[in-house]
Amino acid sequence: MNTWQEILRDVDPAGERLAPDESARIRRHVMAAARERATDARVWPRPLALAAVVLAMVAAGALFAERQGAPPQRVTPPPQTGERRQLQFDTPGGTRIIWIFNSEFDLKATNP
């Protein structure tokens, strides 16, 4: 089986190989260009800009949350003693459930 290099050499219209000094000169030129491209800084601006935008959004969110403060707490007063409270449910089938809450019930008193 032929390698791709052999196939290219077989179909090469010029059919001649480069002189060793010519191929060395081309190789040096390509390697110098590759070293130049490796240190190219044009790849950094986009990720750096994206990171800066994300950081700015996080900082703005933290600042906004700090200025807002905690939401106001809604305090419900305890029910008056002796007040009768109830919860009623009516189902579509006509069943009616009524729960009556004892305001003087103390769960701690029932546990030993």
C-alpha positions as CSV (number, residue, x, y, z in Angstrom):
1,M,0.0,0.0,0.0
2,N,1.3,3.4,-0.9
3,T,1.6,6.2,1.6
4,W,0.2,9.6,0.7
5,Q,3.7,11.0,0.2
6,E,4.4,8.3,-2.4
7,I,1.1,9.0,-4.2
8,L,1.9,12.7,-4.4
9,R,5.4,12.0,-5.7
10,D,4.0,9.7,-8.4
11,V,1.5,12.3,-9.7
12,D,3.9,15.3,-9.4
13,P,4.2,16.8,-12.8
14,A,7.6,18.3,-12.1
15,G,8.9,15.0,-10.8
16,E,12.0,16.3,-9.3
17,R,13.0,16.6,-5.7
18,L,14.2,19.8,-4.0
19,A,17.9,20.2,-3.3
20,P,18.8,19.6,0.4
21,D,19.8,23.2,0.9
22,E,16.6,24.5,-0.7
23,S,14.4,22.3,1.5
24,A,16.4,23.4,4.6
25,R,15.9,27.0,3.6
26,I,12.1,26.5,3.2
27,R,12.0,24.6,6.5
28,R,13.8,27.4,8.3
29,H,11.4,29.9,6.8
30,V,8.3,27.9,7.9
31,M,9.7,27.3,11.4
32,A,10.4,31.0,11.9
33,A,6.8,31.9,10.7
34,A,5.4,29.3,13.1
35,R,7.3,30.7,16.0
36,E,6.1,34.2,15.1
37,R,2.5,33.0,15.0
38,A,2.8,31.1,18.3
39,T,3.4,34.3,20.2
40,D,0.7,36.2,18.4
41,A,-1.5,37.9,21.0
42,R,-4.6,38.2,18.8
43,V,-6.2,35.1,20.2
44,W,-6.6,36.6,23.7
45,P,-8.8,39.7,23.3
46,R,-12.1,37.7,22.7
47,P,-11.8,35.4,25.8
48,L,-10.4,38.2,27.9
49,A,-13.3,40.5,26.9
50,L,-15.8,37.7,27.7
51,A,-14.3,37.1,31.1
52,A,-14.4,40.9,31.8
53,V,-18.1,41.0,30.9
54,V,-18.9,38.1,33.1
55,L,-16.9,39.6,36.0
56,A,-18.7,42.9,35.5
57,M,-22.1,41.2,35.6
58,V,-21.3,39.3,38.7
59,A,-20.1,42.5,40.4
60,A,-23.2,44.4,39.4
61,G,-25.4,41.6,40.6
62,A,-23.6,41.5,44.0
63,L,-23.8,45.3,44.3
64,F,-27.5,45.3,43.4
65,A,-28.3,42.5,45.9
66,E,-26.4,44.3,48.6
67,R,-28.3,47.6,48.1
68,Q,-31.7,45.8,48.0
69,G,-31.2,44.3,51.4
70,A,-33.3,41.6,52.9
71,P,-37.0,41.5,52.0
72,P,-39.3,42.8,54.7
73,Q,-40.5,40.1,57.0
74,R,-44.2,39.7,57.3
75,V,-45.1,39.1,60.9
76,T,-48.5,37.5,61.6
77,P,-49.8,38.2,65.1
78,P,-50.5,35.1,67.2
79,P,-54.2,34.2,67.4
80,Q,-56.1,35.6,70.3
81,T,-56.6,33.0,73.1
82,G,-60.0,31.5,72.9
83,E,-60.5,32.5,69.3
84,R,-61.9,29.8,67.2
85,R,-60.1,29.2,63.9
86,Q,-61.2,26.8,61.2
87,L,-60.2,25.7,57.7
88,Q,-62.9,24.5,55.3
89,F,-62.7,22.4,52.1
90,D,-65.5,21.8,49.6
91,T,-64.9,19.1,47.0
92,P,-66.6,18.9,43.6
93,G,-68.4,15.7,44.8
94,G,-70.1,17.6,47.6
95,T,-67.9,16.4,50.4
96,R,-67.3,19.1,53.0
97,I,-64.3,19.0,55.4
98,I,-64.0,21.4,58.3
99,W,-61.0,21.6,60.5
100,I,-61.2,23.4,63.8
101,F,-57.9,24.5,65.4
102,N,-57.5,24.6,69.1
103,S,-55.5,27.8,69.9
104,E,-54.6,26.5,73.3
105,F,-53.0,23.3,72.1
106,D,-49.4,22.9,73.1
107,L,-47.4,20.1,71.4
108,K,-44.6,20.3,74.0
109,A,-47.1,19.4,76.8
110,T,-48.0,16.1,75.1
111,N,-44.5,14.8,74.8
112,P,-42.9,13.2,78.0
